């Protein structure tokens, strides 16, 4: 009975983790002065 809960937690955390890594990388890239002209 633990597998559905664990699966739900993983499916919930994975998108948040990917989004967090993407935002962090974007902020670091923008801070260095990328092609976006920010």
C-alpha atoms as one frame of an Amber mdcrd trajectory, in Angstrom:
protein
   0.000   0.000   0.000   3.067   2.243   0.076   3.901   2.141  -3.639   1.018
   4.393  -4.840   1.948   7.022  -2.258   5.634   6.853  -3.175   4.759   7.029
  -6.870   2.585  10.084  -6.250   5.340  11.801  -4.274   7.905  11.109  -7.019
   5.553  12.318  -9.777   4.959  15.456  -7.717   8.595  16.214  -6.899  10.175
  15.491 -10.285   8.532  18.391 -12.220   9.246  20.781  -9.326  12.895  19.697
  -9.223  13.296  20.074 -13.001  11.607  23.482 -12.921  13.833  24.586 -10.035
  17.002  23.517 -11.840  15.850  25.270 -15.025  15.097  28.529 -13.200  18.419
  28.394 -11.347  20.366  27.777 -14.553  18.433  30.551 -16.340  19.145  33.056
 -13.562  22.842  32.163 -13.550  22.996  32.409 -17.360  21.136  35.739 -17.427
  23.430  37.120 -14.717  26.465  36.445 -16.932  24.870  38.447 -19.782  23.470
  36.100 -22.384  21.977  36.677 -25.821  18.738  37.929 -24.246  20.361  41.292
 -23.479  19.288  41.215 -19.833
